[in-house]
Amino acid sequence: MNDRYDGYDQQNYELVGYDEFGQPVYRPVQQAPSYEQNSAYGYGYDPYVGGQQQPTGQQHQQPQQPPSYDPYGGAPQQFQQSQQAQQPQQFQQSQQPQQAQQATAYIPQQAPPPAPSQAQQPDRDYRTEQFEFVEEPDEDSEDVIDWLKFTESRTERREEARRRSRSRGIALVVVLALCLVGGAGYLWYQGKLPFLSKDAAKAGAASAVGPQNRDVIVVHLHNTKGGGTSTALLVNNTTTKRATSVLLPNSLALSDEDGTSTTLAKSVDEDGSSGTSDGLDTLLGTDIQGTWRLDTPYLNNLVELVGNIDVTTNATVPDPAKKGTVLVHKGADQTLSGPAAVAYATYRAKGEPQTAQLERFGQVMQGVLRKLSSDPQAATTTVQTLAQILDPSLTEKDLGAFLAKLADRAKEGDYKSEVLPVQRGGAISRSTADSVVENVLGGTVKSPSSGDSLRVGIENATGNKARTEKARVALVNGGYTFVSGGTGTAVATSRVTYADASHKKDAVEVAKTLGLPTSAVTKGKAARNADVSVVLGQNYTGQ
């Protein structure tokens, strides 16, 4: 037994339990009811003391034993049994402190037992209904919530700042890239980037080695009032991205369908478009894809449709309708209307060669192309508005698309005009063939297809101009196409030259046709516009 419980008054107090600090709780012992009171029940009854029921009227009672107790703080065994059997309603509900204070008391001389250590605590069987849980408000809970909200909002602000920073960085990179691309494009357009300038690109394209693709059409300007024609080859080199107007003098010597020598002017008037284009193909080695006949009234309308043109004129042109007045002034960047453009394109002053008028015609054509739309559909609409009756070899759609490409070249500064130089008598010299025919019109002459006659170029170096005609007649009668090579310095011996090995036998036959020895045939450089070239020396008699 623990000394703490010495002096325990078993007669007046009894142990009822322990409080939350492990201290025992006592209460006064209630006096047993009198017999008269118990007789109402028919037997002696103590609600807090267990025992066997006695018959009614039995006055003998067992001496009351002190309740047994648990030295470790447990309730008396008798009390535990009475609690299991039936709990007082007041104790079952809550053990309110005020009620417990009125019903219980502590022995004055008793010291509270020390709280047993956890190692000495026995296992106790507490029931749920013995406890009441009180949810006390936490004063720090609001502070914690506020802190969590602050931390969360701060994290969100940091993430938002990072996102904005990344967005600004991406935007800055995009702006810098655009500036670099735009700056590089501007420098390229101005030709200030080394190895990437337009001039360098054009030079590289112009020096391209190998086959080059060229689109060629021939345009004939017919002067319906003053008479005469002007002819130009419009060439678009799709390989080098350049365009050229090759202006052809009217004195250019051609061969008609039967091999008869003629001039360009006569061929246009007599042979028509088909005969002239075939003669030009034979002479120059070109592949003309169509013929555009442009009468002066249509040129007038074309200039009006594109909204006038600007030309640096080289002559003062009087107004043919009003004597004494000037229609076109000489000077830079002269704006020409339709009538002024026609007057300038056809003007030829007294004593001027026909090439001077051709150059003016080329200027007007270039001015029209600079003002014409580069869009094929828009250019086609302009052609259709002219309401021309075109040559069957060239449709409105084809002409519009072709002119749109030339217009793009003219706007970019990749367009030029060049007069084809001819010798007296209309022949093309070897140097002209090398510079213009080779570089502008297509390089080497293509081999004739099956059924085409062999083209033979004749250069008269005999000192006798009449022998050129004799050679022409002999070749035409032999089934060959005559190509005039003009007149050269007199030589003693004739030569027959072929460039392609496949034409060796043809060269031998040409020599026989002209009455020349086969020993005159050699492999070498032929004229650019002929399959076989012949230089007539003084040993050629034409017999």
C-alpha positions as CSV (number, residue, x, y, z in Angstrom):
1,M,0.0,0.0,0.0
2,N,1.2,3.5,-0.7
3,D,1.7,5.8,2.3
4,R,0.0,8.6,0.5
5,Y,-3.3,7.0,1.4
6,D,-2.7,6.7,5.2
7,G,-5.5,8.2,7.2
8,Y,-8.0,7.4,4.5
9,D,-11.4,7.8,6.1
10,Q,-13.3,4.9,4.9
11,Q,-16.3,5.7,6.9
12,N,-17.0,9.1,5.5
13,Y,-15.4,9.1,2.0
14,E,-15.1,6.7,-0.8
15,L,-12.9,6.8,-4.0
16,V,-14.8,7.5,-7.2
17,G,-12.1,8.0,-9.8
18,Y,-9.2,10.1,-10.8
19,D,-9.0,13.5,-12.5
20,E,-7.1,14.5,-15.6
21,F,-4.0,15.0,-13.5
22,G,-4.1,11.4,-12.1
23,Q,-5.2,12.5,-8.6
24,P,-7.8,10.5,-6.8
25,V,-11.3,11.9,-6.4
26,Y,-13.4,11.2,-3.4
27,R,-16.9,11.8,-2.3
28,P,-18.8,11.6,1.0
29,V,-20.4,8.3,1.7
30,Q,-24.2,8.5,1.6
31,Q,-25.9,7.1,4.6
32,A,-27.9,4.0,4.0
33,P,-31.6,4.6,3.9
34,S,-33.7,3.5,6.9
35,Y,-35.7,0.4,6.9
36,E,-38.8,2.2,6.3
37,Q,-37.4,3.8,3.2
38,N,-36.0,0.5,1.9
39,S,-39.2,-1.3,2.7
40,A,-40.7,0.7,-0.1
41,Y,-38.6,-1.4,-2.4
42,G,-39.2,-4.6,-0.6
43,Y,-35.5,-5.1,0.1
44,G,-32.4,-3.3,1.3
45,Y,-30.8,-1.5,-1.6
46,D,-27.7,0.7,-2.0
47,P,-27.2,2.1,-5.5
48,Y,-23.5,2.6,-5.0
49,V,-22.6,-0.6,-3.1
50,G,-22.8,-3.9,-4.8
51,G,-23.9,-7.0,-3.1
52,Q,-26.5,-9.8,-3.1
53,Q,-30.1,-8.8,-2.9
54,Q,-31.6,-9.6,0.4
55,P,-35.2,-10.6,1.1
56,T,-37.6,-7.9,2.1
57,G,-37.7,-7.3,5.8
58,Q,-34.2,-8.7,6.5
59,Q,-32.6,-6.2,8.8
60,H,-29.2,-7.9,9.1
61,Q,-26.7,-6.1,6.9
62,Q,-23.2,-7.1,6.0
63,P,-20.5,-4.7,7.4
64,Q,-19.5,-2.3,4.7
65,Q,-16.0,-3.1,3.4
66,P,-13.7,-0.4,2.2
67,P,-13.5,-0.3,-1.5
68,S,-10.5,-1.8,-3.1
69,Y,-8.3,0.6,-5.1
70,D,-5.7,0.5,-7.7
71,P,-2.3,1.6,-6.3
72,Y,-1.5,3.0,-9.8
73,G,-4.4,5.3,-10.0
74,G,-7.1,2.9,-11.1
75,A,-10.7,3.1,-9.7
76,P,-11.8,0.7,-7.0
77,Q,-12.8,-2.6,-8.3
78,Q,-16.2,-2.3,-6.8
79,F,-16.7,1.1,-8.4
80,Q,-15.5,-0.2,-11.8
81,Q,-18.0,-3.0,-11.5
82,S,-20.8,-0.6,-10.6
83,Q,-19.7,1.7,-13.5
84,Q,-20.0,-1.3,-15.9
85,A,-23.3,-2.3,-14.5
86,Q,-24.8,1.2,-14.5
87,Q,-23.2,4.6,-14.6
88,P,-24.8,7.5,-12.8
89,Q,-26.4,9.6,-15.4
90,Q,-24.5,12.7,-14.2
91,F,-21.1,10.9,-14.6
92,Q,-22.0,9.3,-18.0
93,Q,-22.8,12.7,-19.6
94,S,-19.9,14.9,-18.9
95,Q,-18.4,15.0,-15.3
96,Q,-19.0,18.7,-15.2
97,P,-16.4,20.4,-13.0
98,Q,-19.0,22.3,-10.9
99,Q,-21.0,19.2,-10.1
100,A,-17.9,17.2,-9.3
101,Q,-16.7,20.0,-7.0
102,Q,-20.0,19.9,-5.0
103,A,-20.1,16.1,-4.8
104,T,-16.4,15.4,-4.1
105,A,-13.8,16.5,-1.7
106,Y,-10.2,16.0,-0.9
107,I,-8.8,14.7,2.4
108,P,-7.0,17.7,3.8
109,Q,-3.9,15.8,5.0
110,Q,-3.6,13.9,1.7
111,A,-0.8,14.9,-0.7
112,P,-1.5,14.5,-4.4
113,P,0.2,11.4,-5.8
114,P,3.0,12.1,-8.2
115,A,2.2,11.4,-11.8
116,P,3.6,8.0,-12.6
117,S,6.2,7.8,-15.3
118,Q,5.3,6.5,-18.7
119,A,7.2,3.3,-18.1
120,Q,5.1,2.7,-14.9
121,Q,1.8,3.6,-16.5
122,P,-0.3,0.5,-16.7
123,D,-2.6,-0.1,-19.6
124,R,-6.0,1.3,-18.9
125,D,-9.2,0.5,-20.5
126,Y,-10.9,3.9,-21.0
127,R,-14.2,4.0,-22.9
128,T,-15.1,6.7,-25.4
129,E,-18.0,8.0,-23.4
130,Q,-15.7,8.8,-20.6
131,F,-14.0,11.7,-22.5
132,E,-15.2,14.9,-24.0
133,F,-13.1,16.6,-26.7
134,V,-13.1,20.4,-26.8
135,E,-11.9,22.1,-30.0
136,E,-10.1,25.1,-28.8
137,P,-9.4,27.9,-31.3
138,D,-5.8,28.3,-32.3
139,E,-4.8,31.9,-32.2
140,D,-1.9,31.3,-34.6
141,S,-4.0,29.6,-37.2
142,E,-5.0,32.9,-38.9
143,D,-1.3,33.9,-38.9
144,V,-0.3,30.7,-40.5
145,I,-3.0,31.0,-43.2
146,D,-1.9,34.5,-43.9
147,W,1.7,33.4,-44.1
148,L,0.8,30.6,-46.5
149,K,-1.2,33.0,-48.7
150,F,1.7,35.5,-48.7
151,T,4.2,32.7,-49.6
152,E,2.0,31.4,-52.4
153,S,1.3,34.9,-53.8
154,R,5.0,35.7,-53.6
155,T,5.9,32.5,-55.5
156,E,3.2,33.3,-58.1
157,R,4.7,36.8,-58.5
158,R,8.1,35.3,-59.1
159,E,6.8,32.9,-61.6
160,E,4.9,35.6,-63.4
161,A,8.0,37.8,-63.4
162,R,10.0,34.9,-64.9
163,R,7.4,34.4,-67.6
164,R,7.4,38.1,-68.5
165,S,11.2,38.0,-68.6
166,R,11.2,35.0,-70.9
167,S,8.5,36.7,-73.1
168,R,10.5,39.9,-73.3
169,G,13.6,37.9,-74.2
170,I,11.9,36.0,-77.0
171,A,10.4,39.2,-78.3
172,L,13.8,40.9,-78.2
173,V,15.4,38.0,-80.1
174,V,12.7,38.1,-82.8
175,V,13.1,41.9,-83.2
176,L,16.8,41.5,-83.5
177,A,16.4,38.7,-86.1
178,L,14.0,40.8,-88.1
179,C,16.4,43.8,-88.0
180,L,19.3,41.7,-89.1
181,V,17.3,40.2,-92.0
182,G,15.9,43.6,-93.0
183,G,19.3,45.2,-92.8
184,A,20.9,42.4,-94.8
185,G,18.2,42.6,-97.4
186,Y,18.6,46.4,-97.7
187,L,22.4,46.1,-98.0
188,W,21.9,43.4,-100.6
189,Y,19.4,45.6,-102.5
190,Q,21.9,48.4,-102.4
191,G,24.6,46.1,-103.6
192,K,26.8,46.7,-100.5
193,L,27.1,43.1,-99.4
194,P,30.3,41.5,-100.7
195,F,29.8,38.4,-102.8
196,L,26.0,38.9,-102.3
197,S,25.3,42.1,-104.2
198,K,22.9,42.0,-107.1
199,D,25.7,43.0,-109.5
200,A,27.8,40.1,-108.3
201,A,24.9,37.8,-108.7
202,K,24.2,39.1,-112.2
203,A,27.8,38.9,-113.1
204,G,27.9,35.3,-111.9
205,A,24.7,34.5,-113.9
206,A,26.1,36.3,-117.0
207,S,29.3,34.2,-116.8
208,A,27.4,31.0,-116.4
209,V,29.0,28.2,-118.4
210,G,26.9,25.7,-120.3
211,P,23.6,25.8,-122.2
212,Q,21.4,28.9,-121.6
213,N,17.7,29.1,-122.1
214,R,16.4,32.0,-124.2
215,D,12.9,33.0,-125.1
216,V,12.7,35.1,-128.3
217,I,10.0,36.9,-130.2
218,V,10.3,39.3,-133.1
219,V,8.4,42.6,-133.2
220,H,7.8,44.6,-136.4
221,L,6.8,48.2,-136.0
222,H,4.8,49.3,-139.0
223,N,4.6,53.0,-139.7
224,T,1.1,53.4,-141.1
225,K,1.6,57.1,-142.0
226,G,5.2,57.5,-143.1
227,G,5.8,54.0,-144.3
228,G,8.6,51.6,-143.5
229,T,9.2,49.1,-140.8
230,S,11.4,48.7,-137.8
231,T,12.3,45.2,-136.4
232,A,13.7,44.1,-133.1
233,L,14.3,40.7,-131.4
234,L,13.0,40.7,-127.8
235,V,15.2,38.2,-125.9
236,N,14.7,37.0,-122.4
237,N,17.6,34.9,-121.1
238,T,16.1,32.9,-118.2
239,T,19.5,31.6,-117.3
240,T,21.3,34.9,-116.7
241,K,18.1,36.8,-115.8
242,R,18.8,39.4,-118.4
243,A,16.8,40.8,-121.3
244,T,17.9,42.4,-124.6
245,S,16.3,44.1,-127.5
246,V,18.4,43.3,-130.6
247,L,17.6,45.9,-133.1
248,L,17.9,44.6,-136.7
249,P,18.7,47.0,-139.6
250,N,16.5,46.8,-142.6
251,S,19.5,46.2,-144.8
252,L,20.2,42.8,-143.1
253,A,20.7,40.2,-145.8
254,L,18.4,37.2,-145.6
255,S,17.5,34.3,-147.8
256,D,13.9,33.7,-148.7
257,E,12.2,30.3,-149.0
258,D,13.7,29.5,-152.4
259,G,17.1,30.6,-151.4
260,T,17.0,34.0,-153.1
261,S,19.0,36.7,-151.4
262,T,16.8,39.5,-150.0
263,T,16.8,42.1,-147.2
264,L,15.0,42.3,-144.0
265,A,12.8,45.1,-145.1
266,K,11.8,43.3,-148.3
267,S,11.2,40.1,-146.4
268,V,8.8,41.8,-143.9
269,D,6.8,43.4,-146.8
270,E,6.8,40.4,-149.1
271,D,7.3,37.2,-147.2
272,G,5.2,38.1,-144.2
273,S,5.9,37.1,-140.6
274,S,6.4,33.4,-141.2
275,G,8.9,33.8,-144.0
276,T,10.8,36.5,-142.1
277,S,11.1,34.6,-138.9
278,D,12.4,31.5,-140.7
279,G,15.0,33.7,-142.5
280,L,16.1,35.2,-139.3
281,D,16.4,31.7,-137.7
282,T,18.5,30.6,-140.6
283,L,20.7,33.6,-140.5
284,L,21.2,34.0,-136.7
285,G,20.6,30.5,-135.4
286,T,17.8,31.6,-133.2
287,D,14.5,29.9,-132.4
288,I,11.9,32.6,-132.7
289,Q,8.7,31.6,-130.8
290,G,6.4,34.2,-132.3
291,T,5.9,37.4,-134.3
292,W,4.3,40.5,-132.9
293,R,3.1,43.0,-135.5
294,L,2.8,46.4,-133.8
295,D,1.3,49.2,-136.0
296,T,1.9,52.7,-134.9
297,P,-1.7,53.3,-133.8
298,Y,-1.4,50.4,-131.4
299,L,1.9,51.7,-130.1
300,N,0.1,55.0,-129.4
301,N,-2.6,53.1,-127.4
302,L,-0.1,51.0,-125.6
303,V,1.8,54.0,-124.3
304,E,-1.5,55.6,-123.2
305,L,-2.6,52.4,-121.4
306,V,0.6,52.3,-119.3
307,G,0.3,55.9,-118.4
308,N,2.9,57.6,-120.6
309,I,6.6,56.9,-120.5
310,D,9.8,58.6,-119.5
311,V,12.7,58.6,-122.0
312,T,16.0,60.4,-122.2
313,T,15.6,61.7,-125.8
314,N,18.6,62.4,-128.1
315,A,16.7,64.5,-130.7
316,T,14.1,67.2,-131.0
317,V,11.1,65.9,-132.9
318,P,8.8,68.4,-134.7
319,D,5.0,67.8,-134.6
320,P,4.1,66.3,-137.9
321,A,0.5,67.6,-137.5
322,K,1.5,71.2,-136.7
323,K,4.3,72.7,-138.6
324,G,6.6,74.9,-136.6
325,T,5.8,73.3,-133.3
326,V,7.9,70.8,-131.3
327,L,6.3,67.6,-130.1
328,V,9.4,66.0,-128.4
329,H,12.1,68.0,-126.8
330,K,15.6,66.7,-126.4
331,G,16.7,66.1,-122.9
332,A,16.8,63.7,-119.9
333,D,13.6,62.1,-118.5
334,Q,11.2,63.5,-121.0
335,T,7.6,62.4,-120.5
336,L,6.1,61.1,-123.7
337,S,2.5,60.6,-124.4
338,G,1.2,58.2,-127.0
339,P,1.6,60.5,-130.1
340,A,4.9,61.8,-128.9
341,A,6.2,58.2,-128.3
342,V,5.2,57.2,-131.9
343,A,6.8,60.4,-133.4
344,Y,10.0,59.7,-131.5
345,A,10.2,56.0,-132.3
346,T,9.8,56.6,-136.0
347,Y,11.9,59.8,-136.3
348,R,14.9,59.8,-138.6
349,A,16.6,63.1,-139.4
350,K,18.0,63.8,-142.8
351,G,21.4,62.2,-143.3
352,E,21.0,59.8,-140.3
353,P,21.5,56.1,-140.7
354,Q,18.6,53.8,-140.1
355,T,20.3,52.6,-137.0
356,A,19.7,56.0,-135.3
357,Q,16.0,55.5,-135.7
358,L,16.3,51.9,-134.5
359,E,17.9,53.2,-131.3
360,R,14.9,55.5,-130.7
361,F,12.5,52.7,-131.3
362,G,14.4,50.6,-128.7
363,Q,14.2,53.4,-126.2
364,V,10.4,53.6,-126.6
365,M,10.0,49.9,-126.2
366,Q,12.2,49.9,-123.0
367,G,10.2,52.8,-121.6
368,V,6.9,50.9,-122.2
369,L,8.3,47.8,-120.5
370,R,9.3,49.8,-117.4
371,K,5.7,51.0,-117.1
372,L,4.0,47.7,-117.9
373,S,2.9,45.5,-115.1
374,S,5.2,42.6,-114.1
375,D,2.1,40.5,-113.3
376,P,1.3,38.1,-116.2
377,Q,-2.4,38.5,-115.8
378,A,-2.3,42.3,-115.7
379,A,0.0,42.4,-118.7
380,T,-2.3,40.1,-120.6
381,T,-5.2,42.4,-119.8
382,T,-3.3,45.3,-121.3
383,V,-2.6,43.3,-124.4
384,Q,-6.2,42.3,-124.7
385,T,-7.3,45.9,-124.3
386,L,-5.3,46.8,-127.4
387,A,-7.7,44.7,-129.4
388,Q,-5.0,43.7,-131.9
389,I,-5.3,40.9,-134.4
390,L,-2.2,39.0,-133.6
391,D,-0.2,36.6,-135.6
392,P,-1.4,33.0,-135.1
393,S,2.0,32.1,-133.8
394,L,1.5,34.3,-130.7
395,T,-1.6,34.4,-128.5
396,E,-2.6,37.2,-126.3
397,K,-1.9,35.2,-123.2
398,D,1.6,34.2,-124.4
399,L,2.4,37.7,-125.4
400,G,1.2,39.1,-122.1
401,A,3.3,36.6,-120.1
402,F,6.4,37.2,-122.2
403,L,6.1,41.0,-121.8
404,A,5.6,40.7,-118.1
405,K,8.9,38.9,-117.8
406,L,10.6,41.6,-119.8
407,A,8.9,44.3,-117.7
408,D,10.4,42.7,-114.6
409,R,13.9,42.8,-116.1
410,A,13.5,46.4,-117.2
411,K,12.4,47.5,-113.7
412,E,15.4,45.8,-112.2
413,G,17.8,47.4,-114.6
414,D,18.6,44.1,-116.4
415,Y,17.4,45.2,-119.8
416,K,19.4,46.8,-122.6
417,S,19.1,47.5,-126.3
418,E,21.7,46.7,-128.9
419,V,21.9,47.2,-132.6
420,L,23.1,44.3,-134.7
421,P,26.0,45.7,-136.8
422,V,26.0,44.7,-140.5
423,Q,28.5,45.2,-143.2
424,R,27.8,47.0,-146.5
425,G,25.5,44.7,-148.4
426,G,23.8,43.5,-145.3
427,A,26.2,40.7,-144.3
428,I,27.2,39.9,-140.8
429,S,30.9,39.9,-140.1
430,R,32.6,37.2,-138.1
431,S,33.2,39.5,-135.2
432,T,29.6,40.4,-135.1
433,A,28.6,36.7,-135.2
434,D,30.9,36.1,-132.3
435,S,29.8,39.0,-130.1
436,V,26.0,39.3,-130.7
437,V,24.9,36.1,-132.2
438,E,26.9,33.9,-129.7
439,N,26.5,36.0,-126.5
440,V,23.0,37.4,-127.0
441,L,21.1,35.2,-129.3
442,G,22.2,31.8,-128.3
443,G,25.8,30.8,-128.7
444,T,26.6,28.1,-131.2
445,V,24.1,27.4,-134.0
446,K,22.0,24.4,-133.4
447,S,22.3,21.5,-135.8
448,P,19.6,21.3,-138.4
449,S,16.9,18.8,-137.8
450,S,16.0,16.0,-140.2
451,G,14.8,17.5,-143.5
452,D,16.4,21.0,-142.9
453,S,18.9,22.1,-145.5
454,L,22.5,22.7,-144.5
455,R,23.4,26.3,-143.9
456,V,26.5,27.5,-145.7
457,G,28.1,30.8,-144.9
458,I,30.0,32.5,-147.7
459,E,32.6,35.2,-147.2
460,N,33.9,36.7,-150.5
461,A,37.7,37.2,-150.3
462,T,38.2,37.0,-154.1
463,G,38.3,40.7,-154.7
464,N,35.3,40.4,-157.1
465,K,31.9,41.1,-155.6
466,A,30.1,39.3,-158.5
467,R,31.4,35.9,-157.4
468,T,29.3,36.0,-154.3
469,E,26.2,35.7,-156.3
470,K,27.6,32.9,-158.4
471,A,28.4,31.0,-155.2
472,R,24.9,31.6,-153.9
473,V,23.2,30.3,-157.0
474,A,25.4,27.2,-156.9
475,L,24.6,26.4,-153.3
476,V,20.8,27.0,-153.6
477,N,20.7,24.8,-156.7
478,G,22.6,22.1,-154.7
479,G,19.9,22.2,-151.9
480,Y,21.8,24.3,-149.4
481,T,20.8,27.4,-147.6
482,F,22.9,30.4,-148.4
483,V,24.1,32.6,-145.6
484,S,25.9,35.7,-146.5
485,G,29.2,36.3,-144.6
486,G,30.1,39.6,-146.3
487,T,33.3,40.6,-147.9
488,G,36.8,40.0,-146.5
489,T,40.4,40.7,-147.3
490,A,41.5,39.0,-150.5
491,V,43.2,35.7,-150.1
492,A,44.7,33.3,-152.7
493,T,43.3,30.0,-151.6
494,S,39.7,29.1,-150.7
495,R,38.9,27.3,-147.4
496,V,35.9,25.2,-146.4
497,T,35.6,24.8,-142.6
498,Y,33.4,22.8,-140.3
499,A,33.3,22.9,-136.5
500,D,31.2,19.7,-135.8
501,A,32.7,16.4,-136.9
502,S,29.3,15.3,-138.0
503,H,29.5,17.9,-140.8
504,K,32.7,16.7,-142.3
505,K,31.0,14.9,-145.1
506,D,28.7,17.8,-145.7
507,A,31.8,20.1,-146.0
508,V,33.3,17.9,-148.6
509,E,30.0,18.0,-150.6
510,V,29.9,21.8,-150.4
511,A,33.5,22.0,-151.7
512,K,32.5,19.8,-154.7
513,T,29.4,21.9,-155.3
514,L,31.5,25.1,-155.5
515,G,34.1,23.4,-157.7
516,L,36.8,23.5,-155.0
517,P,39.3,20.7,-154.2
518,T,38.5,18.5,-151.3
519,S,41.9,19.4,-149.8
520,A,40.4,22.8,-149.0
521,V,38.2,21.1,-146.3
522,T,39.5,21.5,-142.8
523,K,38.1,21.3,-139.3
524,G,38.1,24.6,-137.5
525,K,36.0,27.4,-136.3
526,A,32.9,28.0,-138.5
527,A,30.6,31.0,-138.5
528,R,28.1,31.1,-135.6
529,N,25.2,31.3,-138.0
530,A,26.3,28.5,-140.4
531,D,27.0,24.8,-140.3
532,V,29.8,25.1,-142.8
533,S,31.8,28.2,-143.5
534,V,33.4,29.0,-146.9
535,V,36.0,31.6,-147.6
536,L,36.2,32.2,-151.4
537,G,39.8,32.8,-152.4
538,Q,41.1,34.0,-155.7
539,N,41.4,30.4,-156.9
540,Y,37.5,30.3,-157.0
541,T,36.3,31.2,-160.5
542,G,32.7,30.4,-160.2
543,Q,32.8,28.1,-163.3
